[in-house]
Amino acid sequence: MSGRTVLWPGQDLDLGPPSAEGADEGVLGGQLAAAVEAVDAPDVVFAVSRRGQRLVRCGGTAPPPACPREELRYEIGSATKTFTALLLTELIQRGVVTGAEPAGELLAPGRPAPRSPVTLAHLVTHTAGLPALPSDFYARALPVWHTNPYGRYPAARVVDAFLRHRGRHRPGTRWHYSNFGVAVLGHALATVTNTSWEDLLSTRVLQPLGLGDTAMRPDEPGSDAVGHRRDGCTPTPAFEAGGFQAAGAVRATPHDLLAFLEGHLRPAGSPLEGALGAVRRPVLRRGLGHRHVHTVGWFRHPTAGGPLYFHSGATLGQQAFLGFRPDTATALVAVCTRRFRANDPFVATAYGLLAGA
């Protein structure tokens, strides 16, 4: 295992003479190093931004790659949904959509609308009454389950499956986490703006936030982290999202992910100020006593000092955790290159670090 302390934009941090602040950073650095040690994966990165200062610790069971681990791009899987939620919120802020549009009418104009139409807001909040994946997804994906299951299900098929779906519950009445729903949302936004989801996200979110090391596809060899199966040894191919781009295609460096979270911590002055503020507001409460709180794109848990926002994600060979706490001005990014397995410590370690910040 190896660690490195970094101050954005990449300069080494000079802690200077001992001070209370320096001691605090020393404690945080030790906590990050311990978190890296706790995650058994070929490549592990834990990165924190606290009051604008960044600390990074890297390690893993594999030999260090040619490119420093904190400079590689990692697949973040379902944490992509936080980008899609911000995109939708930005389009609402700009008056492009309202969120109340029926997705079916956008995707198939002139087609008879269902009695209880699914809106863009239903899709982003997982209340559309859709399953996690289309009913025919598994039959198509099974032959390539360990290599490329999503790549076998293209955009046109996602849209068609949605238009054919007949839900058992009225939209807006039940919560059920759905990759299917957020993928449909991406296609609806692409249709209404006459822009591909990839270009839409780039121009409306990535470029305004200065996220130049974030993409939706793998780049040249050596720039992207390589995932591994549950055994932690067998490499996996780069993730192909197929028609599910809006639900899981984003890959980014830890520093770009920290910049994304820092925008949520300090929206004032950002080109996306209105949207960044809006995605922090609760829009849904569910469960016993309404104890489960959700914003448009984040899970929100209470702490003694205020709310904690987080989202995790996984692909066939990588995992990611993103979270931030406005009360302590802290953002946390954690990534690793081993597929989720039973009793995996990764998410619990990351969440515990942020909750105790």
N, C-alpha and C positions, 0 to 999 in steps of 0.2 A: 504494500500500500504506500502511496505517496500523496503528499498534500502541497498545496501552493496557495498563498494569500494574494489576492488580486484587487486592485482598486481600478474601477472603470476610468478610462477606456483601455486598460491593460497595463498601466504602469505599476511597478512594484510599490507596495504600501510601506512607507517609512513610519513606524510607530513612534519614533522619537523617544524621549525620556519617559520613564514609568509614570502613569497617571491612572485615574479612575477609569477614564474612557479606554485607555490602552489595556487595562486589566480586563475590562468588559469584553474587548475584542479577543483577548487571549482565551477567555472562557468560551466565547462563541466559536473560535477556531477549534478548540478542543472538542466541543460538542459536534461540530461538523465532521471532524476526523473520526470520532466515535461512531457517528451515523454511517460514514463510508465503510468502516470496519464491520458494521452490523449487517450490511447487505452483501450477500454472497453472489457476486455476478462478475463477469469478465471486465466490465467497465462500469464505474460508478462515479457520479458527480453530484455533490450537494453544494448549492450556491445560495447565498443569502444577501439581500440588500436591506440594510437597516439605517434609517435616516439618511438615505442616499449613498451610503458607503457599502461596497460589495466585498464579500469574502467568499472564496471558492476552495473546496477541498475535492480532490480527485483520487481515485484508486481503483482497485479491482484485482481479480485473480489472474487476469491475462497480462502478458508483458505490455508495457506502455506502447501505444501506437505511435507511428511516425509523427502524426499531428497531435499536439496536446489534447487531452480528452475534453477540456473545457472549450476547445475551438471546433470540435466536431458537431455536426447536426444530428439530433436524436429524434426518433419517431415518438410523437406524444399521444397517438391514438385518440381516445375519446376526449382528451383535454382540448382537442381541436374545436369542440363545441363552444368553448368560451370565445374563440375567435369568431365563429359564426354568429353567436349571440351578439357580440359587439358590432358586427357588420349589420345585422338586422336593426339593432338599436340606432346605429348611425343613419341608416336609410330612413328610419322613422323620424329621427331628428331633422333630417333634410327635407321631409315631406314627400319622399319618393313612394313610400308605402305607409299604411297606418298600423299594420299588424292584424287588422280585422278582415283583410281580404281572404275569401275562400281560396285555398290553394288549388283546388280542382278547376276553378274558373280561370285561374292564371295559366295553368298547365294545359288545359284543353278547352279553350273558348268555344262556346256554342254547345258543348256537351251538357245534357240535362244534369242539373245540380242535385246532389243528395239532399234529403230532407233536413239533415243536421250537418251542415257543411263544416269541414275542418279548416280552421283559419291558420294563418302564419303564426299567430300567438299560441295556438294549441300545439303546433309542431315544435316550437322552441321550448315550451314548458313541459313537454312529454305528457300532455293531456289530450292528445288527438284520438286516443282509443286504438292506437296501432300497436302491433306486436313489436318485439325487439328487432326482428328481421322479417322480411316477407316470407310467406308460407312455403314458397318453392325455392327459397335460398339454399337450404341444406342439401337438397337433392343435387343441385348444380355444383355446390361447393365441395361435396364429399370427396370426389376423386382427387382434389388438390388441397385437401383440408390443411395439410402441414406446410404448404408452400404458397398458395395463391388463391384462397377461397373468395375474397372480395373482388379480385380482378376478373373473375368469371361472371360477374353480375354487373353489366354496364348500366349507364345512366338511363337509357330508354326503357330498360326492363324495370328499374326502380320506379319510374314514373308510371308505367303501365300497371305494375302491381298495386300502386297506390290508388289509381283511378278505378281499378277493379275491386278494391277492398270494401267490404261491408262490415263495419264495426258492430260489436254487440252492445256498446255503451255510447251514450250521447257524448260528443266531444265536450271537454271541459268539466266532466264530472268525476273522472278517475285519473290518477297519476300512474304511468307505467313507462319506465325508462326505455327509450326507443332510438336505436341507431337509424332505423328505417325512417322515422319521422323527421329527424334533423337532416338526413340525406334529401328527403323530399323538399324540405325548406330551402336547401341550397339550390335545387333545380328551379323552384318557384321564383327565387330572387334573381337567378340568372335569366329566366324567361321574361320577367317584368322589366328588367333593365336592358335586355338584349345584349348581355355580356356574360361570358363564361364565369363560373363561380371563381375559378382560379384568378382571372384578371380582376374580377370584382373585389375579391379580398385583397389583392395586391394594391390596387389603386385607392381603395376606401379605408383600409386598415394598416397594411404593412408599410406602405410608403409614408403616410402621415406620421406614423410612430417611429420611423427610421429603422425598421426591422429588415436590414439588408441581408441577414443570414438566416432568413426563414423562407421556406419553399414548400411546395406540395408534391415534389418528385425528387428522387435521388439525383445527385450531381455526379461529377467526375469522381473516380475511385480515390479514396483517401479523405474525402470531405465529409462523408457520412459515417456514423457509427454502425458497426455490424452487429445485428441482433443474434441471439442464441436461443436454442430450445431450452426446455426445462432442465436438461442435464447440465446446462452451463458450459457445454463444450462444443456442441454441434451448431455451426453457423446457420442462420436462416437468410433467405433472400430478402431484398429490400421490399418493404410493404407496398402493395398495390391496392389502392382504395376502390378501384372500379367506379361504380356509380354512387359510392358513399363518401365522396371527397369531403363534403361539409361536415360529416360526422367523425372523420378520423384521419385526414390526409396530411396534416401539418407536420413538418419536421423543422427543427430549429436548434441553434446553439443555446447553451445555458444563458449566455449573456443577452441574447435577443429575448429569451423568455423572461429574464429579469426585467428588461426594459419594458416589456408588455405589462408585467405586473406593477412596475413603478408608475406607469401611466394610470393604473387603477388607484394606486395610493395617492397620487398627486395629479388629479385631473386638471386643475387650474392652469390655464395657459396652453394646454394641449390643443392641437387642431381637432381632436375628438372629445373636447371637454364635456360637452353635453351628454354624449353617449357613454363616456367612461363613468360619469356620475350616475346616469340612469341604470346601468347594469348592476350597481350595488344595492338598489332598492328592492326589498322583498316584493314578490308578485304572487307567491303561492305558499300556503301553509297547509300541511297535511299530517295525518297520523294522530295518535292519541294525544289529546290536548293541543293539537296543532303544533307539536314540538319540532316537526321537520320543516325547515324554512328554506325556500329557494328564491333566488333572483332569476332574471332572464337566463343567465348562463352559469351561475355558481350555486353550489351547496353552501349554506350559511349556518354556522354553529355559534352558540353563545360562549363567551369567556367572561371572566371577572371584569375585564377592562372594556369589552365591546365585542362586536361580531368578528368571526374568523371566516374567511371565504376560501373555498378550495375546490379542486376538481382533479381527478386522477384519470389515467388512460393507459392502454396497453395495446400492443400489436402482437404478432406471432413471436417476436423475439426481443421486445423492448417494453419498458414501463416508464411512466412519467407521473410526477405529482407537481401541481402548481397551487400555490396558496398565498394569501396575504392578510395582514392584520393592520387596519388603520390605527388602532389604539397604540401600537408600538412602532408604527411606521416600518413594518417588517414584511418583506416578501421572500418566499422560499421556492426554489426550483430544485427538484431532485429527478435524476434520470438514471437508468441502468439498462444493461444489455443482456437481460435474461428474462425469458418468458415467465409470466406469473405461474405459481404452483401452490399446492396446498401449504398452508402455514407460512406463506411468503412474508418476510418481515419488512419489505420495502415500504409499502404505503403506511403501515403503522409507525415505522420509524420516522418517516417524513412528517406525518401528521403530528406525532408526539413532539417533534422538534419545534414545529410552528406553534402548537398549542402552548408550549412552555416558554415561548420567546418572551 
